[in-house]
Amino acid sequence: MMSRVARRIVLAMLAAALLPLSAAVVLALMLTDVSLGIGVNETVRRGLSKDIPLYRSLFDAKKAAYQATAEALGRDPALRTALERGSTEVQAWLEQALTANPELVRLTLVWRDQRLVASVPPDPDGRPFAVEQAVEGEDDPSLRLEFMLPGHFVRGLEETRDLVDTYQTISAARDSIQRSLLLTFAAVLFVVLVGSVWVGLMLARNVTRRVARLVAATQRVADGDLKVRIADRHQDEIAELGQAFNTMVAELSERRDRIVYLEKISGWQEVARRLAHEIKNPLTPIVLAVQQLDEKKPTGDEAFARLVRTAREIIEEEVATLRHLVEEFSAFAKLPEVRPEPLDLSQYLDETAGQIAATTANAEMTLEIDRDLGTFAVDRIMLRRVIANLVLNAVEAQAGGDRPARVRLAAHLSGTGCELLVDDAGPGIDPANAPRLFEPYMTTKKHGTGLGLAIVKKIVLQHGGAIAAGRSPELGGARFEIRLERGRVSTSAVGEAAP
């Protein structure tokens, strides 16, 4: 079934083809009728009807004049005298008579078995006309006169005759001509209409198919699928709409992931707060109890005394570990809200890198920070915590080696934002751990809590940015890439736990 958009496109194509072509057909028929009316009218017919009899009258008059000339020459006394004197005199008379009559082109006299001729070059465009005339005299000589009708007279007669024939043909075929023209235009109109419908259908099918893909993709987004994308290789407004749709969905997906992650962190913060509270409370009684047990151990039993001391050392060491975990949990649960302020990012990163390098032992830091990063809205303390955490992780990943840890801190503009890179020369990121790298309590360290990267990502997201991990092409170890957008900061408290 044809969609409404397709029907409108086809109708538009039909209208665009039909209206001007119909006007052209009407105009052509009107011009044809006028043209035929000009050529085939009563005035022209009467004029042509008069021309033919006129030419016939002129021709008859010429024939009569030629006949009179022939009779006059046949009765000419000079001819009889010449006949009596001989052929020489007759030849002279013929030439004299030819000269005296310009329309004569040839005179032939047959006399006493003689044929005497006088002639001049004829008009190549004229028409010959011969008159036989008997001559009074001995032996009944015969005189033949050949006249030449003028070429313009002959052409005029022929042209008039042809024009009359053409007029009669057109007059007889007038209705047939108009009918043929009408049929021809109708055939052209039919072909154009069929072509317009076909082109309209092709265009409509292409447009509606692409629009249908966009509608289907929109429905999938409405159903919660933010991975859908529209691939359109055309260069038109629909393709631009598809690109805008892809950008919108990507931003929605990014915002949803940010919200989901912050909500997850919020939940883990509440868990951390409760764990810290539940673990902290029994630690002091445990330590006091083991100290009292050590102080009141019975004397005289050295083996039991050593056992109590060893147990006390183990318990105090584990309690210290638990206290450290409690501190980490409490810090994570009470993570403050991001409060951004405008800062010159280049200057801020130089200062922050210098402070971190001064407190980081056995590490070589390389800075590659552009001088013209401009102003970004960031939280001075929280972003420093992010950079310090990543640098500390990079140094710890290279601990135990013979050479100092190598860390590279780079920052440069990219599009509308800034890319901040932290590279190291360590073993890199295990692909098996990459999907859960930023989840709370996910750690590969022996005494780690797994909260550092979760805190980093939370702070970055609250800055309206994004963070990703990969491999460093320069140093060969891990790379953490932070992207900050200029002026794009989320101060939402989503994911914040109550202090």
C-alpha positions as CSV (number, residue, x, y, z in Angstrom):
1,M,0.0,0.0,0.0
2,M,1.4,3.4,-1.0
3,S,2.1,5.7,1.9
4,R,0.7,9.2,2.1
5,V,4.2,10.7,1.5
6,A,4.6,8.5,-1.6
7,R,1.1,9.6,-2.9
8,R,2.0,13.2,-2.4
9,I,5.3,12.9,-4.2
10,V,3.6,11.0,-7.2
11,L,0.8,13.6,-7.3
12,A,3.4,16.4,-7.3
13,M,5.3,14.8,-10.1
14,L,2.1,14.4,-12.1
15,A,1.1,18.0,-11.5
16,A,4.5,19.2,-12.4
17,A,4.4,17.3,-15.7
18,L,0.7,17.6,-16.6
19,L,0.0,21.3,-16.1
20,P,2.7,22.8,-18.3
21,L,2.4,20.0,-20.9
22,S,-1.4,20.4,-21.1
23,A,-0.9,24.2,-21.6
24,A,1.6,23.4,-24.3
25,V,-0.9,21.1,-26.1
26,V,-3.7,23.7,-26.0
27,L,-1.3,26.4,-27.2
28,A,0.1,24.2,-30.0
29,L,-3.4,23.3,-31.2
30,M,-4.4,27.0,-31.2
31,L,-1.3,27.9,-33.1
32,T,-1.9,25.1,-35.6
33,D,-5.4,26.2,-36.1
34,V,-4.3,29.8,-36.6
35,S,-1.6,28.8,-39.0
36,L,-3.9,26.6,-41.1
37,G,-6.5,29.4,-41.0
38,I,-3.9,31.8,-42.4
39,G,-2.9,29.5,-45.2
40,V,-6.2,28.0,-45.9
41,N,-8.7,30.9,-46.1
42,E,-11.2,32.2,-48.6
43,T,-9.1,35.2,-49.7
44,V,-6.2,32.9,-50.6
45,R,-8.5,30.5,-52.4
46,R,-10.0,33.3,-54.5
47,G,-6.6,34.7,-55.3
48,L,-5.3,31.4,-56.5
49,S,-8.5,30.7,-58.4
50,K,-8.0,33.9,-60.4
51,D,-4.3,33.3,-61.1
52,I,-4.8,30.1,-63.1
53,P,-7.3,31.6,-65.6
54,L,-5.2,34.7,-65.9
55,Y,-2.2,32.7,-66.9
56,R,-4.3,30.6,-69.3
57,S,-5.6,33.8,-71.0
58,L,-2.0,35.2,-71.3
59,F,-0.9,31.8,-72.8
60,D,-3.8,31.9,-75.3
61,A,-2.9,35.5,-76.3
62,K,0.7,34.5,-76.8
63,K,-0.4,31.6,-79.0
64,A,-2.6,33.9,-81.1
65,A,0.2,36.4,-81.4
66,Y,2.6,33.7,-82.5
67,Q,0.1,32.4,-85.0
68,A,-0.4,35.9,-86.4
69,T,3.3,36.4,-86.7
70,A,3.6,33.0,-88.6
71,E,0.8,34.0,-91.0
72,A,2.4,37.4,-91.6
73,L,5.8,35.9,-92.4
74,G,4.2,33.3,-94.6
75,R,2.5,36.0,-96.7
76,D,5.6,38.3,-96.8
77,P,6.3,39.4,-100.4
78,A,10.0,39.5,-99.6
79,L,9.9,35.8,-98.9
80,R,8.3,35.1,-102.3
81,T,10.9,37.2,-104.0
82,A,13.7,35.4,-102.2
83,L,12.2,32.0,-103.2
84,E,12.4,33.1,-106.8
85,R,16.0,34.2,-106.6
86,G,17.3,31.1,-104.9
87,S,18.5,29.6,-101.6
88,T,21.0,32.3,-100.8
89,E,18.3,34.9,-100.8
90,V,16.0,32.7,-98.8
91,Q,18.7,32.1,-96.1
92,A,19.2,35.9,-95.9
93,W,15.5,36.4,-95.5
94,L,15.3,33.8,-92.7
95,E,18.1,35.5,-90.8
96,Q,16.5,38.9,-91.3
97,A,13.1,37.6,-90.1
98,L,14.7,36.0,-87.0
99,T,16.4,39.3,-86.1
100,A,13.2,41.2,-86.6
101,N,11.2,39.0,-84.2
102,P,13.0,38.6,-80.8
103,E,10.7,35.8,-79.5
104,L,11.7,33.6,-82.5
105,V,14.6,31.3,-81.8
106,R,14.4,29.1,-84.9
107,L,13.1,29.4,-88.5
108,T,13.1,26.3,-90.8
109,L,12.1,26.4,-94.5
110,V,11.6,23.2,-96.4
111,W,11.7,23.9,-100.2
112,R,12.8,21.9,-103.3
113,D,14.2,19.1,-101.0
114,Q,16.2,21.8,-99.3
115,R,16.1,22.5,-95.5
116,L,17.2,26.0,-94.7
117,V,17.6,27.0,-91.0
118,A,18.2,30.2,-89.1
119,S,18.5,30.0,-85.3
120,V,19.7,31.8,-82.1
121,P,20.5,30.3,-78.7
122,P,17.3,29.6,-76.8
123,D,16.4,30.7,-73.3
124,P,17.3,27.7,-71.1
125,D,14.5,28.6,-68.7
126,G,11.9,29.1,-71.4
127,R,9.5,26.7,-73.0
128,P,9.6,26.2,-76.9
129,F,6.4,26.6,-79.0
130,A,6.3,25.7,-82.7
131,V,4.0,27.0,-85.4
132,E,3.7,25.4,-88.9
133,Q,2.9,27.8,-91.7
134,A,2.4,27.2,-95.4
135,V,4.1,29.7,-97.8
136,E,2.4,30.8,-101.0
137,G,4.7,30.1,-103.9
138,E,6.0,27.5,-106.2
139,D,6.5,24.0,-104.9
140,D,4.4,24.9,-101.8
141,P,7.4,25.5,-99.4
142,S,6.7,24.9,-95.6
143,L,7.8,27.3,-93.0
144,R,8.3,26.3,-89.3
145,L,8.6,28.9,-86.7
146,E,9.8,28.1,-83.1
147,F,9.0,30.6,-80.4
148,M,10.3,30.6,-76.8
149,L,7.9,31.4,-74.0
150,P,9.8,33.6,-71.4
151,G,11.2,31.7,-68.4
152,H,9.5,33.9,-65.7
153,F,6.2,33.3,-67.4
154,V,6.7,29.5,-67.4
155,R,7.9,29.5,-63.8
156,G,5.0,31.7,-62.7
157,L,2.5,29.4,-64.2
158,E,4.2,26.3,-62.7
159,E,4.5,27.9,-59.3
160,T,0.8,28.9,-59.4
161,R,-0.2,25.4,-60.4
162,D,1.9,23.9,-57.6
163,L,0.5,26.4,-55.1
164,V,-3.0,25.5,-56.1
165,D,-2.3,21.8,-55.7
166,T,-0.7,22.4,-52.3
167,Y,-3.7,24.6,-51.2
168,Q,-6.1,21.9,-52.3
169,T,-4.1,19.2,-50.4
170,I,-3.9,21.2,-47.2
171,S,-7.5,22.2,-47.4
172,A,-8.5,18.6,-47.8
173,A,-6.2,17.4,-45.0
174,R,-6.9,20.2,-42.5
175,D,-9.0,18.1,-40.2
176,S,-6.6,15.2,-40.6
177,I,-3.6,17.4,-39.6
178,Q,-5.3,18.7,-36.5
179,R,-6.4,15.2,-35.6
180,S,-2.8,13.8,-36.1
181,L,-1.4,16.6,-34.0
182,L,-3.8,16.0,-31.3
183,L,-3.0,12.2,-31.3
184,T,0.7,13.0,-31.3
185,F,0.4,15.3,-28.3
186,A,-1.8,12.8,-26.6
187,A,0.8,10.1,-27.1
188,V,3.6,12.4,-25.8
189,L,1.4,13.4,-22.8
190,F,0.8,9.7,-22.0
191,V,4.5,8.9,-22.2
192,V,5.3,11.8,-19.9
193,L,2.6,10.9,-17.4
194,V,3.8,7.3,-17.3
195,G,7.4,8.5,-16.9
196,S,6.4,11.0,-14.2
197,V,4.5,8.3,-12.3
198,W,7.5,5.9,-12.5
199,V,10.0,8.6,-11.4
200,G,7.6,9.7,-8.7
201,L,7.3,6.1,-7.4
202,M,11.1,5.6,-7.4
203,L,11.7,8.9,-5.6
204,A,8.8,8.2,-3.2
205,R,10.0,4.6,-2.5
206,N,13.5,5.9,-1.8
207,V,12.3,8.7,0.5
208,T,9.7,6.7,2.3
209,R,12.0,3.8,2.8
210,R,14.6,6.0,4.4
211,V,11.9,7.8,6.5
212,A,10.5,4.4,7.5
213,R,14.0,3.4,8.7
214,L,14.1,6.6,10.7
215,V,10.7,5.9,12.2
216,A,11.6,2.3,13.1
217,A,14.8,3.5,14.7
218,T,12.9,6.1,16.7
219,Q,10.5,3.4,17.9
220,R,13.5,1.3,19.0
221,V,14.9,4.3,21.0
222,A,11.5,4.8,22.6
223,D,11.6,1.1,23.6
224,G,14.9,1.7,25.3
225,D,17.4,0.5,22.6
226,L,20.1,3.3,22.5
227,K,22.5,1.2,20.4
228,V,20.5,1.7,17.2
229,R,22.2,3.9,14.5
230,I,21.1,4.9,11.0
231,A,23.5,4.5,8.1
232,D,22.7,6.8,5.2
233,R,25.2,7.5,2.5
234,H,23.1,10.2,0.8
235,Q,23.9,13.9,0.9
236,D,20.6,15.5,1.5
237,E,18.3,16.7,4.3
238,I,17.1,13.2,5.2
239,A,20.7,12.1,5.6
240,E,21.4,15.1,7.8
241,L,18.3,14.2,9.9
242,G,19.7,10.7,10.3
243,Q,23.1,12.1,11.4
244,A,21.3,14.3,13.9
245,F,19.4,11.3,15.1
246,N,22.6,9.3,15.6
247,T,24.1,12.2,17.5
248,M,21.1,12.5,19.7
249,V,20.9,8.8,20.4
250,A,24.7,8.8,21.2
251,E,24.2,11.6,23.6
252,L,21.2,9.9,25.2
253,S,23.2,6.7,25.6
254,E,26.1,8.6,27.1
255,R,23.8,10.4,29.5
256,R,21.9,7.2,30.4
257,D,25.2,5.4,31.1
258,R,26.3,8.4,33.2
259,I,23.1,8.4,35.2
260,V,23.2,4.6,35.6
261,Y,26.8,4.6,36.7
262,L,26.2,7.5,39.2
263,E,23.1,5.7,40.6
264,K,25.2,2.5,40.9
265,I,27.9,4.5,42.7
266,S,25.3,6.0,44.9
267,G,24.2,2.5,45.9
268,W,27.8,1.4,46.6
269,Q,28.4,4.6,48.6
270,E,25.5,3.6,50.8
271,V,26.9,0.1,51.1
272,A,30.3,1.6,52.0
273,R,28.8,3.8,54.6
274,R,27.0,1.0,56.3
275,L,30.1,-1.3,56.1
276,A,32.2,1.4,57.6
277,H,29.8,1.8,60.4
278,E,29.3,-1.9,61.0
279,I,33.0,-2.7,60.9
280,K,34.2,0.3,62.9
281,N,32.0,-0.4,65.9
282,P,33.4,-3.8,67.0
283,L,37.1,-3.0,66.2
284,T,37.8,-1.2,69.5
285,P,36.3,-3.9,71.7
286,I,38.2,-6.6,69.8
287,V,41.5,-4.7,70.3
288,L,40.8,-4.1,74.0
289,A,39.8,-7.7,74.6
290,V,42.9,-9.1,73.0
291,Q,45.1,-6.6,75.0
292,Q,43.4,-7.6,78.2
293,L,43.9,-11.3,77.4
294,D,47.6,-10.6,76.7
295,E,48.0,-8.7,80.0
296,K,46.2,-11.3,82.1
297,K,47.7,-14.4,80.6
298,P,48.8,-16.9,83.3
299,T,52.5,-17.0,84.2
300,G,54.6,-20.1,84.0
301,D,53.3,-21.3,80.7
302,E,55.7,-19.9,78.1
303,A,54.1,-21.7,75.1
304,F,50.7,-20.3,75.9
305,A,52.2,-16.8,76.4
306,R,53.8,-17.0,72.9
307,L,50.5,-18.1,71.4
308,V,48.7,-15.1,73.0
309,R,51.4,-12.7,71.8
310,T,51.2,-14.1,68.3
311,A,47.4,-13.9,68.3
312,R,47.5,-10.3,69.6
313,E,50.0,-9.3,66.8
314,I,47.8,-10.9,64.1
315,I,44.6,-9.4,65.4
316,E,46.1,-5.9,65.8
317,E,47.5,-6.2,62.2
318,E,44.2,-7.3,60.8
319,V,42.4,-4.6,62.8
320,A,44.7,-2.0,61.3
321,T,43.8,-3.3,57.9
322,L,40.1,-3.1,58.7
323,R,40.6,0.4,60.0
324,H,42.2,1.3,56.7
325,L,39.3,-0.2,54.9
326,V,36.9,1.7,57.1
327,E,38.7,4.9,56.3
328,E,38.5,4.1,52.6
329,F,34.8,3.3,52.8
330,S,34.1,6.4,54.8
331,A,36.0,8.6,52.3
332,F,34.1,6.9,49.4
333,A,30.8,7.3,51.2
334,K,31.4,11.0,51.9
335,L,32.8,11.9,48.5
336,P,32.0,15.6,48.1
337,E,29.9,17.1,45.3
338,V,31.8,18.6,42.3
339,R,31.8,22.5,42.5
340,P,33.3,23.7,39.2
341,E,34.9,27.1,38.6
342,P,36.5,28.7,35.5
343,L,40.2,27.9,35.3
344,D,42.9,28.3,32.7
345,L,43.3,24.6,32.1
346,S,46.9,24.8,30.8
347,Q,48.1,26.6,33.9
348,Y,46.1,24.4,36.2
349,L,47.5,21.2,34.7
350,D,51.1,22.5,35.0
351,E,50.6,23.3,38.6
352,T,48.9,20.1,39.4
353,A,51.5,18.0,37.6
354,G,54.2,19.7,39.5
355,Q,52.6,19.1,42.9
356,I,52.0,15.4,42.0
357,A,55.5,14.9,40.7
358,A,57.0,16.4,43.9
359,T,55.1,13.9,46.1
360,T,55.7,10.8,43.8
361,A,59.0,9.0,44.5
362,N,60.9,6.9,42.0
363,A,59.0,8.2,38.9
364,E,59.8,10.1,35.8
365,M,56.9,12.3,34.6
366,T,56.8,13.7,31.1
367,L,54.4,16.6,30.4
368,E,53.0,17.4,27.0
369,I,50.4,20.1,27.7
370,D,49.3,22.6,25.1
371,R,49.7,26.2,26.0
372,D,46.4,27.4,24.6
373,L,43.8,25.0,26.1
374,G,41.7,27.9,27.2
375,T,39.2,28.2,30.1
376,F,37.3,25.2,31.4
377,A,34.9,24.9,34.3
378,V,36.4,22.3,36.7
379,D,36.6,21.5,40.4
380,R,40.2,22.3,41.3
381,I,40.4,19.8,44.2
382,M,38.4,16.9,42.6
383,L,40.2,17.0,39.2
384,R,43.5,17.0,41.0
385,R,42.4,13.9,42.9
386,V,41.5,12.2,39.6
387,I,45.0,13.0,38.1
388,A,46.8,12.0,41.3
389,N,44.9,8.7,41.5
390,L,45.7,7.8,37.8
391,V,49.4,8.8,38.3
392,L,49.6,6.7,41.5
393,N,48.1,3.7,39.8
394,A,50.6,4.1,36.9
395,V,53.6,4.2,39.3
396,E,52.3,1.2,41.3
397,A,51.8,-0.8,38.1
398,Q,55.6,-0.4,37.5
399,A,56.7,-1.1,41.1
400,G,59.4,-3.6,41.6
401,G,61.4,-2.8,38.5
402,D,65.0,-1.7,38.2
403,R,64.2,1.5,36.4
404,P,62.1,4.4,37.7
405,A,58.4,4.4,36.7
406,R,57.6,6.3,33.5
407,V,54.4,8.3,33.3
408,R,53.3,10.7,30.6
409,L,50.7,13.4,31.2
410,A,49.4,15.0,28.0
411,A,46.6,17.4,27.2
412,H,45.5,18.9,23.9
413,L,42.4,20.4,22.3
414,S,40.1,18.1,20.3
415,G,37.0,19.4,18.7
416,T,35.0,21.4,21.2
417,G,36.7,19.9,24.2
418,C,40.0,18.8,25.7
419,E,41.6,15.3,25.8
420,L,43.7,14.5,28.9
421,L,45.9,11.5,28.7
422,V,47.8,9.5,31.4
423,D,50.1,6.9,29.9
424,D,52.5,4.5,31.7
425,A,55.1,1.9,30.7
426,G,53.7,-0.9,32.9
427,P,52.2,-4.2,31.9
428,G,48.9,-2.6,30.6
429,I,45.4,-3.6,31.3
430,D,44.3,-7.3,31.3
431,P,41.6,-7.6,28.7
432,A,39.6,-9.9,31.0
433,N,39.4,-7.0,33.6
434,A,38.7,-4.2,31.1
435,P,34.8,-4.5,31.2
436,R,34.7,-4.2,35.0
437,L,37.7,-1.8,35.4
438,F,35.6,1.2,36.8
439,E,33.3,-0.9,39.0
440,P,33.6,-0.4,42.7
441,Y,35.6,-3.0,44.7
442,M,37.1,-4.4,41.5
443,T,40.9,-4.5,42.1
444,T,43.9,-6.6,41.2
445,K,46.0,-5.2,44.0
446,K,46.7,-7.3,47.1
447,H,45.6,-4.6,49.5
448,G,43.5,-2.5,47.3
449,T,39.9,-1.6,47.8
450,G,38.9,-1.2,44.2
451,L,37.4,2.3,44.8
452,G,40.1,4.5,43.2
453,L,39.0,4.2,39.5
454,A,35.3,4.2,40.5
455,I,35.9,7.6,42.3
456,V,37.8,8.8,39.2
457,K,35.0,8.0,36.8
458,K,32.4,9.5,39.1
459,I,34.3,12.8,39.3
460,V,34.8,12.8,35.5
461,L,31.1,12.1,34.8
462,Q,30.1,14.9,37.2
463,H,32.3,17.2,35.2
464,G,30.2,16.3,32.1
465,G,33.1,14.3,30.7
466,A,34.0,10.7,29.8
467,I,36.8,8.4,30.6
468,A,38.1,5.3,28.7
469,A,41.0,2.9,29.2
470,G,43.3,1.3,26.6
471,R,46.8,0.8,25.5
472,S,49.4,3.5,25.3
473,P,51.0,3.6,21.8
474,E,53.9,5.8,23.1
475,L,54.9,3.9,26.3
476,G,53.4,0.5,25.7
477,G,51.5,0.3,29.0
478,A,48.1,1.5,30.0
479,R,46.4,4.7,28.8
480,F,43.6,6.5,30.5
481,E,41.9,9.1,28.3
482,I,39.7,11.8,29.9
483,R,37.6,14.0,27.7
484,L,36.3,17.3,29.0
485,E,33.8,19.5,27.1
486,R,34.1,23.2,27.4
487,G,31.3,24.6,29.5
488,R,29.6,21.1,29.9
489,V,29.5,20.4,33.6
490,S,26.9,18.4,35.5
491,T,26.5,19.6,39.1
492,S,23.8,17.1,39.8
493,A,24.0,15.4,43.1
494,V,23.0,12.1,41.6
495,G,25.0,9.3,43.2
496,E,25.9,11.4,46.2
497,A,25.4,9.8,49.6
498,A,24.4,11.8,52.6
499,P,27.3,12.8,54.7
